[in-house]
């Protein structure tokens, strides 16, 4: 939506680059298009070595590059993510599936 407004992308990037902690939930649920990849790259570049970003996702880290389009933008985005990173693996257990299978009384 930011792309459709005058100076929208700049305002979006300035706003989200300024947070000391940014949590991106459902990371790569939808595969980003080229303009979204460009905006992600710029956002991560602005935050690199300046602020913390948490990525919450159901996808394995090994699949991120492909979901980002496997091109040059994907390479650059992944470079900014993997350096100075702490990975927290929560395992393969899917709590959504687990709780969906329980019947509430």
N, C-alpha and C positions, 0 to 999 in steps of 0.2 A: 504494500500500500504506500510505503514511503516513496517509492520510485515515481508514483503518479502525481506527487505534489511538488510544487516549485521548491527547490532546496530541500526536498524531503529526505533524500539520501544523506545529504550532509548533516542535517539535524539528527537523523536516526543514528548515524555513526558517532557524532559528537556525544549524544545522550548515552549510548550503550558502551562507548569506550571509556566514559568517565566513572562508571561504577567500579568500586574496589573489588567487588565480587559479582560476577555474572554467572548465573546458572542457566544453562540451555537444556531444557527438558525435551524429551522425545527427539533427541539429536538424530538426524537423518531418517526420520520416519518417512518423509517424502524426499525423493531425490531432488536436489536443487537444480534449477535451470542456470544458464550461463550468467545471467545478471545477478542472481542470488549468490553464486559462487564468487563472483567479483566482489560483491558487498561483504561476504563472509571473510574473504581474504583481507580486505581493507580493515575490517573490524578487528580481526585477529592480529594484524600487523600493528595497529594502534595500541592494542592491549599487551602485546608481546613484551615481556620483562617489566611491565608496568603494573599489571593487575592480574588477579586470579580468575580463571574461567573453569567452571565445572560442566562437564558434558554428561548428561544422563541419557542412556540409550539401551535399547534391547539388542543392539547389534554388536558383534565382536569387533574389536579394534582392527583386526586383519581385513574386515570387509569395508571399512570406512573409505578407503581410497577409491574403490570401485563405485560405491554409492555416491561419491563426490564427482563422478564422471570420468575418472581414470586419466585425465589429461594434465596439462601443465598447471591449471588452477588447483586441481586435486593435490598435486605434488607440493605446491607452495603452501596450501592450507595445512596439509599434514606436517610439513616441516615446522610450522609455527606451533602446532599442537604437541608434537612428540618431544620437542626439546624442553628441558626443565619441567618434565611431567611426572606426576605421581599417579600411578594406575591403581585403582581399587576395584578388584574383581570380586563380584558378589556371587559368583558361581552360575550354574546353569539352571537353577531352580526358578521357575516362573511363578511369582506370587499371584498374578492375575488368573492363571489357570488353576492354581491351587484353591484360591478362595471362590472361584466360580463353581467349582465342584462341590462345595459345601452347601447344604440346604439349611437355611435359617429357620429356626423353630418359632 
